[in-house]
C-alpha cells in the first residue's frame, strides 16, 4: 500500500502535471480546428471582394523649382608676381598683408644701375649738344642735312638707353599686380632673383566664386544674373549671382561649369571651402508626398499608386522637383489626386479596390500625402 502511494506521488509531480496539461491543450486546439472547419465546397463560396486600400486626397501647391549643386569656392583672382629684372632681395613684405594694386611689396638691389644711369644721362646731354650744334651749322650751310639726321639718331639712341636704365631701376621696386592678401613668399630677403623668377603670390577673395557643374537636363533653365543661395561648410548662407555659364559642356562628364559670385567685402570667408549652391529657377504646381510612397513600375519609372474615379488602381509617373527631410514635391499627378497610402500586397493598374480614408494616426506619423 505504501509502495502504491509512493509511485502515485512520483507520477503526479509538477513536471508530469505540466506535460499532461500541454497535451490536453494541444488536443483541444486541434480538435477545435477540425470541428469548426467549414465543410462547404469551395465552389459554393461567393467571389472574394476587392482589396481595401487607404487613400489620401492631395492638392497641388505652388513650389519654386530649384537646382541644387555641390562644388568648391575659388578666389576671384590669384596672381603670381614675377621679377622684371634680376637682383638680390633687400626688402620683402610679410605674408597675410593686405595690399592694393600698385603697392610696393619688395625691393631688389640696384647694383651698378645707378652708375649706368649717370653714364647714360651724360651720353644724352652730349648727344643733345651735338645735335643742337649741327642744327646751327646746317643753317649756315656748313654741314649737310644728312649729318643732322645722323646727330639726331645718336640723340634718340642715347635717350632710349636712358629710358631702359630708368625702367630697370624702377623694376627693382616690386609692385603688387592686384589687390588682395599676400598668400605666399617665394623669395625671402637675401635671395637672388633672376628676371622672370617667382617672388610672391597674392590672392583676391572679394568676391568669392562658387564653382559648380550642372547636368544637361538643368543647364537650359539657368541664365546669367540669376540669384542663388550659397551655403558654405562651417559658415552661414550668403546670396550670390550667376556670373558665368560655360558655353561648352565638359567632354568627359557632359556637365557645364557655372560660376556664382558671392560678396565677401568683409573678407570673413576664405577660398577653398566646399559649398552647396541652390538656384531657384521657376515656379510649378506640385504635390508634397512621403518618400515612402514612391514606387517603380516595370519600366523603371518612378511614380505613385493612385485611385481613379472608378475606384481602380492607376500608376502615375511623377518627376521629383524638390526633396526635403519632411517630404518630396512631385509633378505629374492630377489635381486633386487620390494617392494610395496603405495597401495589402501588390496592386495592378486597373484593379478595382475598396477605398477607405487614411487613418489619422498614419497621417500624424508623416507617412501620408499632403
Beta strands, then each sheet from edge to edge (+ up, - down):
strand 1: 51-58
strand 2: 61-74
strand 3: 77-82
strand 4: 87-92
strand 5: 98-99
strand 6: 104-108
strand 7: 173-175
strand 8: 180-185
strand 9: 192-193
strand 10: 198-204
strand 11: 208-214
strand 12: 227-232
strand 13: 237-245
strand 14: 256-262
strand 15: 274-289
strand 16: 295-296
strand 17: 302-307
strand 18: 313-317
strand 19: 319-324
strand 20: 327-331
strand 21: 337-342
strand 22: 353-357
sheet 1: 21+ 1- 22-
sheet 2: 19+ 20- 15+ 2- 11+ 14- 13+ 12-
sheet 3: 3+ 10- 8+ 5-
sheet 4: 7+ 6- 4+ 9-
sheet 5: 16+ 17- 18+
end
